[in-house]
């Protein structure tokens, strides 16, 4: 009986050691997964920064800087406004005369759909 009891104790101790080893293996696995996730996240950030840098270089090369584009648009807008103002000033008198001629030159006539009723 004592040998059976001793055998059971050894089995229980072996089972306990196995459970500890399994728990330790799980912990190591969790640590490795966490480390892999961190490394992947760092790699993603590095790639993202690299692509952002490439995009900014491309943008600067082909489209110019945002300030430059905004300044060009502003200058173009001002130029067009000035051209419109010059056109208005140059044609104002003629336009007013044409509008007045249309207002003063009224020729009354019956509408084409008007029908005279016979009595």
C-alpha positions as CSV (number, residue, x, y, z in Angstrom):
1,X,0.0,0.0,0.0
2,X,2.8,2.3,0.8
3,X,4.2,1.8,-2.6
4,X,0.8,2.6,-4.2
5,X,0.5,5.7,-2.1
6,X,4.0,6.7,-3.0
7,X,3.2,6.0,-6.7
8,X,0.1,8.2,-6.5
9,X,2.1,10.9,-4.9
10,X,4.7,10.7,-7.7
11,X,1.9,10.8,-10.3
12,X,0.3,13.8,-8.6
13,X,3.7,15.6,-8.4
14,X,4.4,14.7,-12.1
15,X,0.9,16.0,-13.0
16,X,1.6,19.2,-11.1
17,X,4.9,19.7,-12.8
18,X,3.3,19.1,-16.2
19,X,0.6,21.6,-15.4
20,X,3.2,24.1,-14.4
21,X,5.2,23.5,-17.6
22,X,2.0,23.9,-19.7
23,X,1.2,27.1,-17.8
24,X,4.7,28.4,-18.4
25,X,4.5,27.4,-22.1
26,X,1.2,29.3,-22.4
27,X,2.8,32.4,-20.8
28,X,5.8,32.2,-23.2
29,X,3.4,31.9,-26.1
30,X,1.4,34.9,-24.9
31,X,4.6,36.9,-24.5
32,X,5.8,35.9,-28.0
33,X,2.4,36.8,-29.5
34,X,2.5,40.2,-27.7
35,X,6.0,40.8,-28.9
36,X,5.1,39.8,-32.5
37,X,2.1,42.2,-32.4
38,X,4.3,45.0,-31.2
39,X,6.9,44.3,-33.8
40,X,4.2,44.2,-36.5
41,X,2.7,47.5,-35.3
42,X,6.1,49.1,-35.4
43,X,6.7,47.8,-38.9
44,X,3.3,49.1,-40.0
45,X,4.0,52.5,-38.6
46,X,7.4,52.6,-40.2
47,X,5.9,51.6,-43.6
48,X,3.2,54.2,-43.2
49,X,5.7,56.9,-42.4
50,X,7.8,55.9,-45.4
51,X,4.7,56.0,-47.8
52,X,3.6,59.4,-46.4
53,X,7.1,60.7,-47.0
54,X,7.0,59.4,-50.6
55,X,3.6,61.0,-51.2
56,X,4.7,64.3,-49.9
57,X,7.8,64.2,-52.1
58,X,5.6,63.3,-55.1
59,X,3.1,66.1,-54.2
60,X,5.9,68.6,-53.9
61,X,7.5,67.5,-57.2
62,X,4.4,67.4,-59.3
63,X,1.9,69.8,-57.7
64,X,4.0,72.2,-55.7
65,X,3.5,73.0,-52.2
66,X,0.0,73.8,-50.8
67,X,1.0,77.4,-50.1
68,X,2.3,77.8,-53.7
69,X,-0.9,76.3,-55.1
70,X,-3.1,78.6,-52.9
71,X,-1.0,81.6,-53.9
72,X,-1.4,80.8,-57.6
73,X,-5.1,80.4,-57.3
74,X,-5.4,83.7,-55.4
75,X,-3.3,85.5,-58.0
76,X,-5.4,84.0,-60.9
77,X,-8.6,85.0,-59.2
78,X,-7.5,88.5,-58.6
79,X,-6.4,88.8,-62.3
80,X,-9.8,87.6,-63.5
81,X,-11.6,90.0,-61.2
82,X,-9.5,92.9,-62.5
83,X,-10.3,91.8,-66.1
84,X,-14.0,91.7,-65.4
85,X,-13.9,95.1,-63.7
86,X,-12.1,96.6,-66.8
87,X,-14.7,95.0,-69.1
88,X,-17.6,96.4,-67.0
89,X,-16.1,99.9,-67.0
90,X,-15.4,99.8,-70.7
91,X,-18.9,98.6,-71.7
92,X,-21.0,100.3,-69.1
93,X,-22.1,103.3,-71.1
94,X,-23.0,101.2,-74.2
95,X,-25.0,98.7,-72.1
96,X,-27.0,101.5,-70.4
97,X,-27.8,103.0,-73.8
98,X,-29.0,99.7,-75.2
99,X,-31.2,99.0,-72.1
100,X,-32.7,102.5,-72.4
101,X,-33.3,102.1,-76.1
102,X,-35.2,98.9,-75.4
103,X,-37.2,100.5,-72.7
104,X,-38.1,103.7,-74.7
105,X,-38.7,101.9,-78.0
106,X,-42.0,100.2,-77.2
107,X,-44.1,99.0,-80.2
108,X,-47.5,98.0,-78.9
109,X,-49.0,95.0,-80.8
110,X,-51.5,92.4,-80.2
111,X,-50.4,89.0,-79.0
112,X,-50.5,86.3,-81.7
113,X,-53.0,84.3,-79.7
114,X,-55.4,87.2,-79.2
115,X,-58.8,86.6,-80.9
116,X,-61.4,89.3,-81.6
117,X,-64.9,88.3,-80.7
118,X,-67.5,89.0,-83.3
119,X,-70.8,90.5,-82.1
